[in-house]
Amino acid sequence: MNISLPESLKSFVDEQVSQRGFGTSSEYVHELIRRDQERRQFQGLLLEGASSEATQAVTPAYFDNLRSKKLFTFAERA
């Protein structure tokens, strides 16, 4: 796969590769695609959950329990 970018975007990609520790621009693009896949999957899960019936009351304890399970690990990679 070849991707053509205007010089301003190429400079941005090169800067990201350098600053964020990627070996190549391909690794950077790979990471962007992987994160987009995760985001889309997460969005689908949110929509699925929003359309389902509640199985328990949503209380502060409910959210504390979710946090303890570390379900949102992808956000830690940002």
Distance bins in CASP14 RR format, pairs under 12 A and 6 or more apart:
PFRMAT RR
TARGET T0000
AUTHOR 0000-0000-0000
RMODE 2
METHOD distances of the structure
MODEL  1
1 25 0 0 0 0 0 1 0 0 0 0 0
1 26 0 0 0 0 1 0 0 0 0 0 0
1 29 0 0 0 0 1 0 0 0 0 0 0
1 30 0 0 0 0 0 1 0 0 0 0 0
1 33 0 0 0 0 0 1 0 0 0 0 0
2 25 0 0 0 0 0 1 0 0 0 0 0
2 26 0 0 0 0 0 1 0 0 0 0 0
2 29 0 0 0 0 0 1 0 0 0 0 0
3 9 0 0 0 0 1 0 0 0 0 0 0
3 10 0 0 0 0 1 0 0 0 0 0 0
3 13 0 0 0 0 1 0 0 0 0 0 0
3 25 0 0 0 0 1 0 0 0 0 0 0
3 26 0 0 0 0 1 0 0 0 0 0 0
3 28 0 0 0 0 0 1 0 0 0 0 0
3 29 1 0 0 1 0 0 0 0 0 0 0
3 32 0 0 0 0 0 1 0 0 0 0 0
3 33 0 0 0 0 0 1 0 0 0 0 0
4 10 0 0 0 0 1 0 0 0 0 0 0
5 11 0 0 0 0 1 0 0 0 0 0 0
5 12 0 0 0 0 1 0 0 0 0 0 0
5 13 1 0 0 1 0 0 0 0 0 0 0
5 14 0 0 0 0 0 1 0 0 0 0 0
5 25 0 0 0 0 1 0 0 0 0 0 0
5 28 0 0 0 0 0 1 0 0 0 0 0
5 29 0 0 0 0 0 1 0 0 0 0 0
6 12 0 0 0 0 1 0 0 0 0 0 0
6 13 0 0 0 0 0 1 0 0 0 0 0
7 13 0 0 0 0 0 1 0 0 0 0 0
7 14 0 0 0 0 0 1 0 0 0 0 0
8 14 0 0 0 0 0 1 0 0 0 0 0
8 15 0 0 0 0 0 1 0 0 0 0 0
9 15 0 0 0 0 0 1 0 0 0 0 0
9 16 0 0 0 0 0 1 0 0 0 0 0
9 25 0 0 0 0 0 1 0 0 0 0 0
9 28 0 0 0 0 0 1 0 0 0 0 0
9 29 0 0 0 0 0 1 0 0 0 0 0
10 16 0 0 0 0 0 1 0 0 0 0 0
10 17 0 0 0 0 0 1 0 0 0 0 0
10 25 0 0 0 0 1 0 0 0 0 0 0
10 28 0 0 0 0 0 1 0 0 0 0 0
10 29 0 0 0 0 0 1 0 0 0 0 0
11 17 0 0 0 0 0 1 0 0 0 0 0
11 18 0 0 0 0 0 1 0 0 0 0 0
11 25 0 0 0 0 0 1 0 0 0 0 0
12 18 0 0 0 0 0 1 0 0 0 0 0
12 19 0 0 0 0 0 1 0 0 0 0 0
12 20 0 0 0 0 0 1 0 0 0 0 0
12 25 0 0 0 0 0 1 0 0 0 0 0
12 28 0 0 0 0 0 1 0 0 0 0 0
12 32 0 0 0 0 0 1 0 0 0 0 0
13 19 0 0 0 0 0 1 0 0 0 0 0
13 20 0 0 0 0 0 1 0 0 0 0 0
13 22 0 0 0 0 1 0 0 0 0 0 0
13 23 0 0 0 0 0 1 0 0 0 0 0
13 24 0 0 0 0 0 1 0 0 0 0 0
13 25 1 0 1 0 0 0 0 0 0 0 0
13 26 0 0 0 0 0 1 0 0 0 0 0
13 27 0 0 0 0 0 1 0 0 0 0 0
13 28 1 0 0 1 0 0 0 0 0 0 0
13 29 1 0 0 1 0 0 0 0 0 0 0
13 31 0 0 0 0 0 1 0 0 0 0 0
13 32 0 0 0 0 1 0 0 0 0 0 0
14 20 0 0 0 0 0 1 0 0 0 0 0
14 21 0 0 0 0 0 1 0 0 0 0 0
14 22 0 0 0 0 0 1 0 0 0 0 0
14 23 0 0 0 0 0 1 0 0 0 0 0
14 24 0 0 0 0 0 1 0 0 0 0 0
14 25 1 0 0 1 0 0 0 0 0 0 0
14 28 0 0 0 0 1 0 0 0 0 0 0
15 21 0 0 0 0 0 1 0 0 0 0 0
15 22 0 0 0 0 0 1 0 0 0 0 0
15 25 0 0 0 0 0 1 0 0 0 0 0
15 28 0 0 0 0 0 1 0 0 0 0 0
16 22 1 0 0 1 0 0 0 0 0 0 0
16 23 0 0 0 0 0 1 0 0 0 0 0
16 24 0 0 0 0 0 1 0 0 0 0 0
16 25 0 0 0 0 1 0 0 0 0 0 0
16 27 0 0 0 0 0 1 0 0 0 0 0
16 28 1 0 1 0 0 0 0 0 0 0 0
16 29 0 0 0 0 1 0 0 0 0 0 0
16 31 0 0 0 0 1 0 0 0 0 0 0
16 32 0 0 0 0 1 0 0 0 0 0 0
17 23 1 0 0 1 0 0 0 0 0 0 0
17 24 1 0 0 1 0 0 0 0 0 0 0
17 25 1 0 1 0 0 0 0 0 0 0 0
17 26 0 0 0 0 1 0 0 0 0 0 0
17 27 1 0 0 1 0 0 0 0 0 0 0
17 28 1 0 1 0 0 0 0 0 0 0 0
17 29 0 0 0 0 1 0 0 0 0 0 0
17 30 0 0 0 0 0 1 0 0 0 0 0
17 31 0 0 0 0 0 1 0 0 0 0 0
17 32 0 0 0 0 0 1 0 0 0 0 0
18 24 0 0 0 0 0 1 0 0 0 0 0
18 25 0 0 0 0 0 1 0 0 0 0 0
18 27 0 0 0 0 0 1 0 0 0 0 0
18 28 0 0 0 0 1 0 0 0 0 0 0
19 28 0 0 0 0 0 1 0 0 0 0 0
20 27 0 0 0 0 1 0 0 0 0 0 0
20 28 1 0 0 1 0 0 0 0 0 0 0
20 31 0 0 0 0 1 0 0 0 0 0 0
20 32 0 0 0 0 0 1 0 0 0 0 0
20 77 0 0 0 0 0 1 0 0 0 0 0
20 78 0 0 0 0 0 1 0 0 0 0 0
21 27 0 0 0 0 1 0 0 0 0 0 0
21 28 0 0 0 0 1 0 0 0 0 0 0
21 31 0 0 0 0 0 1 0 0 0 0 0
22 28 1 0 1 0 0 0 0 0 0 0 0
22 29 0 0 0 0 1 0 0 0 0 0 0
22 30 0 0 0 0 1 0 0 0 0 0 0
22 31 1 0 0 1 0 0 0 0 0 0 0
22 32 0 0 0 0 0 1 0 0 0 0 0
23 29 0 0 0 0 0 1 0 0 0 0 0
23 30 0 0 0 0 0 1 0 0 0 0 0
23 31 0 0 0 0 0 1 0 0 0 0 0
24 30 0 0 0 0 1 0 0 0 0 0 0
24 31 0 0 0 0 0 1 0 0 0 0 0
25 31 0 0 0 0 0 1 0 0 0 0 0
25 32 0 0 0 0 0 1 0 0 0 0 0
26 32 0 0 0 0 0 1 0 0 0 0 0
26 33 0 0 0 0 0 1 0 0 0 0 0
27 33 0 0 0 0 0 1 0 0 0 0 0
27 34 0 0 0 0 0 1 0 0 0 0 0
28 34 0 0 0 0 0 1 0 0 0 0 0
28 35 0 0 0 0 0 1 0 0 0 0 0
29 35 0 0 0 0 0 1 0 0 0 0 0
29 36 0 0 0 0 0 1 0 0 0 0 0
30 36 0 0 0 0 0 1 0 0 0 0 0
30 37 0 0 0 0 0 1 0 0 0 0 0
31 37 0 0 0 0 0 1 0 0 0 0 0
31 38 0 0 0 0 0 1 0 0 0 0 0
31 74 0 0 0 0 0 1 0 0 0 0 0
31 77 0 0 0 0 1 0 0 0 0 0 0
31 78 0 0 0 0 0 1 0 0 0 0 0
32 38 0 0 0 0 0 1 0 0 0 0 0
32 39 0 0 0 0 0 1 0 0 0 0 0
33 39 0 0 0 0 0 1 0 0 0 0 0
33 40 0 0 0 0 0 1 0 0 0 0 0
34 40 0 0 0 0 0 1 0 0 0 0 0
34 41 0 0 0 0 0 1 0 0 0 0 0
34 74 0 0 0 0 1 0 0 0 0 0 0
34 77 0 0 0 0 1 0 0 0 0 0 0
35 41 0 0 0 0 0 1 0 0 0 0 0
35 42 0 0 0 0 0 1 0 0 0 0 0
35 74 1 0 0 1 0 0 0 0 0 0 0
35 75 0 0 0 0 0 1 0 0 0 0 0
35 77 1 0 0 1 0 0 0 0 0 0 0
35 78 0 0 0 0 1 0 0 0 0 0 0
36 42 0 0 0 0 0 1 0 0 0 0 0
36 43 0 0 0 0 0 1 0 0 0 0 0
36 74 0 0 0 0 0 1 0 0 0 0 0
37 43 0 0 0 0 0 1 0 0 0 0 0
37 44 0 0 0 0 0 1 0 0 0 0 0
37 74 0 0 0 0 0 1 0 0 0 0 0
38 44 0 0 0 0 0 1 0 0 0 0 0
38 45 0 0 0 0 0 1 0 0 0 0 0
38 72 0 0 0 0 0 1 0 0 0 0 0
38 73 0 0 0 0 1 0 0 0 0 0 0
38 74 1 0 1 0 0 0 0 0 0 0 0
38 75 0 0 0 0 1 0 0 0 0 0 0
38 77 0 0 0 0 1 0 0 0 0 0 0
38 78 0 0 0 0 0 1 0 0 0 0 0
39 45 0 0 0 0 0 1 0 0 0 0 0
39 46 0 0 0 0 0 1 0 0 0 0 0
39 74 0 0 0 0 1 0 0 0 0 0 0
39 75 0 0 0 0 0 1 0 0 0 0 0
39 77 0 0 0 0 0 1 0 0 0 0 0
39 78 0 0 0 0 0 1 0 0 0 0 0
40 46 0 0 0 0 0 1 0 0 0 0 0
40 47 0 0 0 0 0 1 0 0 0 0 0
40 74 0 0 0 0 0 1 0 0 0 0 0
41 47 0 0 0 0 0 1 0 0 0 0 0
41 48 0 0 0 0 0 1 0 0 0 0 0
41 74 0 0 0 0 1 0 0 0 0 0 0
42 48 0 0 0 0 0 1 0 0 0 0 0
42 49 0 0 0 0 0 1 0 0 0 0 0
42 71 0 0 0 0 1 0 0 0 0 0 0
42 72 0 0 0 0 1 0 0 0 0 0 0
42 73 0 0 0 0 0 1 0 0 0 0 0
42 74 1 0 0 1 0 0 0 0 0 0 0
42 75 0 0 0 0 1 0 0 0 0 0 0
43 49 0 0 0 0 0 1 0 0 0 0 0
43 50 0 0 0 0 0 1 0 0 0 0 0
44 50 0 0 0 0 1 0 0 0 0 0 0
44 51 0 0 0 0 0 1 0 0 0 0 0
44 52 0 0 0 0 0 1 0 0 0 0 0
45 51 0 0 0 0 0 1 0 0 0 0 0
45 52 0 0 0 0 0 1 0 0 0 0 0
45 71 0 0 0 0 1 0 0 0 0 0 0
45 72 0 0 0 0 0 1 0 0 0 0 0
45 74 0 0 0 0 0 1 0 0 0 0 0
46 52 0 0 0 0 0 1 0 0 0 0 0
46 71 0 0 0 0 0 1 0 0 0 0 0
46 72 0 0 0 0 0 1 0 0 0 0 0
49 55 0 0 0 0 0 1 0 0 0 0 0
49 58 0 0 0 0 0 1 0 0 0 0 0
54 62 0 0 0 0 0 1 0 0 0 0 0
55 62 0 0 0 0 0 1 0 0 0 0 0
56 62 1 0 0 1 0 0 0 0 0 0 0
56 63 0 0 0 0 0 1 0 0 0 0 0
56 65 0 0 0 0 1 0 0 0 0 0 0
56 66 0 0 0 0 0 1 0 0 0 0 0
57 63 0 0 0 0 0 1 0 0 0 0 0
58 64 0 0 0 0 0 1 0 0 0 0 0
58 65 0 0 0 0 0 1 0 0 0 0 0
58 66 0 0 0 0 1 0 0 0 0 0 0
59 65 0 0 0 0 1 0 0 0 0 0 0
59 66 0 0 0 0 0 1 0 0 0 0 0
60 66 0 0 0 0 0 1 0 0 0 0 0
60 67 0 0 0 0 0 1 0 0 0 0 0
61 67 0 0 0 0 0 1 0 0 0 0 0
61 68 0 0 0 0 0 1 0 0 0 0 0
62 68 0 0 0 0 0 1 0 0 0 0 0
62 69 0 0 0 0 0 1 0 0 0 0 0
63 69 0 0 0 0 0 1 0 0 0 0 0
63 71 0 0 0 0 0 1 0 0 0 0 0
63 72 0 0 0 0 0 1 0 0 0 0 0
65 71 0 0 0 0 1 0 0 0 0 0 0
66 72 0 0 0 0 1 0 0 0 0 0 0
67 73 0 0 0 0 0 1 0 0 0 0 0
67 75 0 0 0 0 0 1 0 0 0 0 0
70 76 0 0 0 0 1 0 0 0 0 0 0
72 78 0 0 0 0 0 1 0 0 0 0 0
END
